[in-house]
Amino acid sequence: MLGNGLFVGGPSNIVGNDVVELAAQYMAEHARFELWIGTHEPPLGFRQQFERGRASSEAMLAAYETWVEFETAYQASGRKVGRVRDERERLKAALRRATDALVRARIE
């Protein structure tokens, strides 16, 4: 579900198109970050790459964990989307934080 292949398989009927859009924004920002790392002048050293990538990795891990919580709650609810609104909102917030972490890593 989450990672480089964030939302594959059309889960918008489960999480909603707004969540899919946030996941796509994360994926686009991740690609921008990787391009930036690879073309930075002067080239970033390993330590600089690590420092810049650490916060974004931690944010993505939090988003993944939030996805797992959402999916677990969704299954426990008998696959009733309306019963997992709070988990869905937490997922949206986690995806926003992950995307923001990537943006900050490029500008700091």
C-alpha positions as CSV (number, residue, x, y, z in Angstrom):
1,M,0.0,0.0,0.0
2,L,2.5,2.7,1.1
3,G,6.1,3.1,0.0
4,N,7.3,3.8,-3.6
5,G,4.1,2.1,-4.9
6,L,1.9,4.0,-2.5
7,F,-1.7,3.4,-3.7
8,V,-1.7,0.7,-6.3
9,G,-4.8,-1.1,-7.3
10,G,-7.4,1.6,-7.0
11,P,-8.3,1.8,-3.3
12,S,-10.1,5.2,-3.7
13,N,-13.4,3.5,-2.9
14,I,-11.9,2.6,0.5
15,V,-9.9,5.7,1.5
16,G,-11.3,8.3,-0.9
17,N,-9.9,10.2,-3.8
18,D,-8.6,12.9,-1.4
19,V,-6.4,10.4,0.3
20,V,-5.2,9.0,-3.1
21,E,-4.4,12.6,-4.1
22,L,-2.3,13.1,-0.9
23,A,-0.5,9.9,-1.6
24,A,0.2,11.0,-5.1
25,Q,1.6,14.3,-3.8
26,Y,3.9,12.4,-1.5
27,M,5.1,10.3,-4.4
28,A,5.7,13.3,-6.6
29,E,7.6,15.1,-3.8
30,H,9.6,11.9,-3.2
31,A,10.7,11.9,-6.8
32,R,11.6,15.6,-6.7
33,F,13.7,14.9,-3.5
34,E,15.5,12.0,-5.2
35,L,16.2,14.1,-8.3
36,W,17.4,16.9,-6.1
37,I,19.8,14.7,-4.2
38,G,21.2,13.2,-7.4
39,T,21.8,16.6,-9.1
40,H,22.8,18.7,-6.2
41,E,25.8,21.0,-6.9
42,P,28.1,20.5,-5.2
43,P,27.2,16.8,-4.7
44,L,26.0,16.0,-1.2
45,G,28.2,13.7,0.8
46,F,26.8,10.6,2.4
47,R,26.4,12.3,5.8
48,Q,24.4,15.2,4.2
49,Q,22.2,12.7,2.3
50,F,21.6,10.7,5.4
51,E,20.7,13.8,7.5
52,R,18.3,15.1,4.8
53,G,16.7,11.8,4.2
54,R,16.3,10.8,7.9
55,A,13.4,13.1,8.7
56,S,11.5,12.1,5.5
57,S,12.0,8.4,6.2
58,E,10.7,8.8,9.7
59,A,7.7,10.7,8.4
60,M,7.0,8.0,5.8
61,L,7.3,5.3,8.5
62,A,4.7,7.1,10.5
63,A,2.4,7.4,7.5
64,Y,2.8,3.6,6.8
65,E,2.0,2.8,10.4
66,T,-1.0,5.0,10.2
67,W,-2.1,3.2,7.0
68,V,-1.8,-0.1,8.9
69,E,-3.9,1.3,11.7
70,F,-6.5,2.4,9.1
71,E,-6.5,-0.9,7.3
72,T,-6.8,-2.9,10.6
73,A,-9.7,-0.7,11.8
74,Y,-11.4,-1.0,8.4
75,Q,-11.2,-4.8,8.5
76,A,-12.4,-4.9,12.1
77,S,-15.4,-2.7,11.2
78,G,-16.6,-5.2,8.7
79,R,-15.2,-3.1,5.9
80,K,-17.5,-0.2,6.8
81,V,-15.8,3.0,5.6
82,G,-18.0,5.2,7.7
83,R,-16.7,3.6,10.9
84,V,-13.1,4.5,10.3
85,R,-13.3,8.3,9.8
86,D,-10.9,9.1,12.6
87,E,-8.3,6.7,11.3
88,R,-8.8,8.1,7.8
89,E,-8.2,11.7,9.0
90,R,-5.0,10.5,10.8
91,L,-3.8,8.9,7.6
92,K,-4.4,12.2,5.7
93,A,-2.5,14.1,8.3
94,A,0.4,11.6,8.3
95,L,0.7,11.8,4.5
96,R,0.8,15.6,4.7
97,R,3.5,15.4,7.3
98,A,5.5,13.0,5.1
99,T,5.2,15.3,2.1
100,D,6.2,18.3,4.1
101,A,9.2,16.6,5.5
102,L,10.5,16.0,1.9
103,V,9.9,19.6,1.0
104,R,11.8,20.8,4.1
105,A,14.7,18.4,3.4
106,R,15.3,20.2,0.1
107,I,15.1,23.7,1.4
108,E,16.9,23.4,4.7
